[in-house]
């Protein structure tokens, strides 16, 4: 039987706080979503001024990053490179950069998805959150 590492509430709180700090430091109005390894929502925060649509996009990015165990940027690049058939993949909605998996020893623990600013900046916020737990 294998042992499995998982996110705990304190991890989620630390990730959320660090992601929020990164967004506020840069004056970016975003929505931050954190999911577990199954893509289930653990945290959602829409900052003042963030577009309502971002509260749908951020969890979709996080879900896709967790389920695919890779950054959503990879899917965006694949589609932009001409692999349009990937758009028909079932149950995958977050194809834009800004979803970052939380990886530990080759295992996906979950993901952070951010939406509201340029996609590279969304990913910057997500990575800052993940860095708060030493990953």
N, C-alpha and C positions, 0 to 999 in steps of 0.2 A: 504494500500500500504506500502511495506517495503522500508526502505532506505538501500542503499548498499554502503559500503566503497570500494574504488578502489585506485589502485596505481596512483600516479601523477608523472609527469616527474621528479620532484625534488626527489621523493622517489627512482625512478629507478637510477638516477644519484648517489645518496648516496649509494645505494646497490652496484652499479658497482664500485664505488671508493673504498669502504671498501673491497670488494672481490679482487680487483686488488692489494690493499695494502697487504692483507694477502698472496696472491700468490707471490708478489715480496719480501716480508719479508722472505719467505722460499725458494726463488729462484726457484719457480715452473713455468714451461712453460705450460700454460693451455689456454683453451678457456672458456669464461664465457658467459652464456646466461641467459637472464631474460625474462619471459613471463608473460602475464596477466592471469586472472582466466579462460579464454577460451583457453589458450595454445598458444596465438598469440605472436610472437616474438616482444619484445620491445627494446632489446639491445643484441648485440653480439660483443664480442671482443676476437680476437685470439692473444695471446701474442707472441712475438718473440720466435722462437724455438718450439712452440707448433705444434704437428703433424697436417697436413691438415685434417685428419679424425676426429680430436677432434671438428672441426667446424660443423660437422654433429651430433656427439654424444651429445655434451652439450645441444643443443636445444631439442633434443629428450628426454633427461633426464628431462629438465625443463618442457616440454610439458606433459610428463607422470606424473610428480609430481603434476602439476596443475590440470590436468584432474582427477587424482585419489585422489587428496587431501591428499596425504601421501607421505612419503619419498620413493624414488625408491629402497632403500635398502630393503624394505619390499617385493617388487616383486622379487628381486634377491634372497632373502632368501627362498621365496616360491618355486621358480623354482629349486634352489639348493636342496631344501628339497624333490624334487620328483614330484612336481605338474607341469609337463612339458606341460600339456594341456593349461596352461596359455599363453604359447608362441603363441597360435593361436588367442589370443584376438585381435579384430579388432582395427586398428588405434593406437596401442600402440607399441612403438619402444624402449623406453629408460628403459630397465630393469636392468640397472647397478646402483650401489650406486653412489650418487653424484648429485641427483636431490632432492631438498628440497622445500616443499611448504611454501609459505608466509602466515601464518595463523594469523587472528586477530578476537578475540571474536567468535571462532568457524567457521569463514568464511574464505575461501581460496581467497586471493587477487591475487595470481599468484605463481610463483616459480622461483628458481634459479637452473640452471644446470651447472655443471662444468665437464670438461674432460681434461685429460692430465697427471695426476699423479695417484698414488694409489687411489682407490675409496674412502677410508676413508679420504684421504687428499682432494679429490675433494669436499666431503661433508663439510669438515672443512672450505674450502674457501666459499662455499655457505652460511653456517651458519654465518660466519663472515660478509658477505654482509648483510644478513637479520638483524643481530644485530644492524647495523648502523641506522636502522629506529625504534629501540626500541622494536623489536618483537623477 
